[in-house]
């Protein structure tokens, strides 16, 4: 008999007020690009490849990760400029709209610390390109072009960027239609 496993993403989420502001922008461009997948996630920065954990190990996994991060301290995070790009995934060209994250030693150190926590790791991928996604995955070429035109025509409606204090690492799992927090570790 096979044990049920849960896929987790390991992310940090900005404060609620900033999430609302980011979400307003994401919701504005979603129908323009016909791209809604990003809205199933909270606004976030992925900190490390996720994990696939047996259901019966979820609580222990969360507790051990919390101990692994016990001495972490809050640090500032800021976005860089809005980016629009393409990439290849599963043999298909995909498109991305979002904000790059300014590199900081604290963010890189958090990523390195999380990479050392290898239990139930989803993949061995170690590259780290922190970003805050507005649209991706289901954004096709025509949608990316429409979003680009809208951004150029409405620069006053595009947030210049965001800054906040990173004070959490979250384990999130997919609910029925959205990703939901399983455990949020505060520091």
C-alpha positions in Angstrom: 0.0 0.0 0.0 1.4 3.4 -1.1 1.6 6.2 1.5 -0.1 9.5 0.5 2.3 12.3 -0.1 1.8 16.0 0.0 3.7 18.5 -2.2 4.8 21.5 -0.3 6.3 24.8 -1.5 8.8 26.6 0.7 8.2 30.4 0.5 8.2 33.7 2.3 5.1 35.9 2.0 5.1 39.7 2.4 2.8 41.3 5.1 -0.9 41.2 4.5 -1.2 44.9 3.4 1.5 44.5 0.8 0.0 41.2 -0.4 -3.2 43.1 -1.0 -1.4 45.7 -3.1 0.5 43.0 -5.1 -2.6 41.0 -5.6 -4.4 44.1 -6.9 -1.8 44.4 -9.7 -1.8 40.6 -10.4 -5.6 40.7 -10.6 -5.5 43.6 -13.0 -3.2 41.9 -15.5 -4.7 38.4 -15.2 -7.6 38.9 -17.5 -5.5 41.0 -19.9 -3.1 38.1 -20.3 -5.7 35.4 -19.8 -3.3 34.1 -17.1 -4.7 33.0 -13.7 -2.3 30.4 -12.4 -0.3 32.9 -10.4 -3.5 33.9 -8.5 -3.6 30.4 -6.9 -0.5 31.2 -5.0 -0.1 34.0 -2.4 2.3 36.7 -3.4 5.6 35.2 -2.4 9.3 34.5 -3.0 10.2 30.8 -3.5 13.1 30.2 -1.1 14.1 26.7 -2.2 12.7 23.8 -4.2 9.8 22.3 -2.4 9.3 19.0 -0.7 7.1 15.9 -1.2 6.3 14.6 2.3 4.3 11.6 3.4 1.2 12.7 5.2 2.2 11.0 8.4 5.5 12.9 8.5 4.1 16.4 7.9 4.1 17.6 11.5 7.5 16.2 12.2 8.9 17.7 9.0 7.5 21.2 10.0 8.9 20.9 13.5 12.3 19.9 12.4 12.4 22.7 9.8 11.4 25.2 12.5 14.3 24.0 14.7 16.6 24.2 11.6 15.7 27.9 11.3 15.6 28.7 15.0 18.3 31.4 15.0 17.1 33.3 11.9 16.4 37.0 12.3 14.2 39.3 10.2 15.9 41.2 7.3 14.9 43.6 4.6 13.7 42.5 1.1 13.1 44.8 -1.8 12.1 44.2 -5.4 14.1 45.3 -8.4 12.3 46.4 -11.6 9.4 44.7 -13.3 10.6 41.9 -15.5 9.0 40.3 -18.6 10.7 37.3 -20.0 10.3 33.8 -21.5 11.7 30.5 -20.5 11.4 26.8 -21.5 9.6 24.3 -19.2 8.4 20.9 -20.1 9.5 21.5 -23.7 7.3 24.5 -24.0 8.0 28.2 -24.1 6.5 29.9 -21.1 6.2 33.6 -20.2 6.8 35.5 -17.0 5.8 38.9 -15.6 7.0 39.8 -12.2 9.6 41.6 -10.1 13.1 40.5 -9.6 14.3 40.6 -6.0 17.4 42.6 -5.0 20.1 40.3 -3.9 21.1 40.5 -0.3 23.4 38.4 1.8 20.6 37.6 4.2 18.4 36.3 1.5 21.2 34.2 0.0 22.1 32.9 3.5 18.5 31.8 4.1 18.4 30.0 0.7 21.7 28.2 1.6 20.4 27.3 5.0 17.2 25.8 3.4 19.2 23.9 0.9 21.0 22.1 3.7 17.6 20.8 5.0 17.3 17.9 2.6 14.5 15.8 4.0 11.9 14.9 1.4 13.4 17.4 -1.0 11.4 17.6 -4.3 14.5 18.0 -6.5 18.2 18.7 -6.3 17.9 22.0 -8.1 20.0 24.6 -6.3 19.8 27.6 -8.6 18.2 30.6 -6.9 16.6 33.4 -8.8 14.4 35.1 -6.3 11.4 36.9 -7.8 7.8 37.9 -7.1 5.5 36.6 -9.8 2.6 38.5 -11.3 1.8 36.1 -14.2 3.5 32.9 -15.4 3.0 29.3 -16.5 -0.4 29.8 -18.3 0.7 33.1 -19.8 1.1 32.3 -23.5 2.9 34.5 -26.1 -0.3 36.4 -27.2 -1.2 37.1 -23.5 2.4 38.2 -22.8 2.2 40.7 -25.7 -1.2 42.0 -24.4 0.2 42.5 -20.9 3.3 44.2 -22.3 1.2 46.6 -24.3 -1.0 47.3 -21.3 2.0 48.0 -19.1 3.5 50.4 -21.6 0.1 52.2 -22.0 -0.6 52.4 -18.3 2.7 52.9 -16.4 0.9 54.8 -13.6 -1.0 51.6 -12.8 2.2 49.5 -12.5 3.7 49.5 -9.0 7.3 50.7 -9.0 8.3 48.1 -6.5 7.9 46.7 -3.0 9.9 46.5 0.2 9.3 44.7 3.4 10.9 42.8 6.3 11.3 39.1 5.7 10.2 37.5 8.9 8.7 34.1 7.9 9.3 30.9 6.0 6.1 29.1 5.1 5.3 25.5 4.2 2.3 25.8 1.8 0.2 23.0 0.3 -2.3 23.0 -2.5 -5.9 23.2 -1.3 -8.9 22.7 -3.6 -8.2 25.8 -5.7 -5.4 27.7 -4.0 -2.2 27.1 -2.1 -2.8 27.3 1.7 -0.4 27.6 4.6 0.4 24.4 6.4 2.9 25.9 8.8 4.4 29.4 8.9 7.7 29.8 10.8 8.2 33.3 12.2 11.5 34.8 13.1 
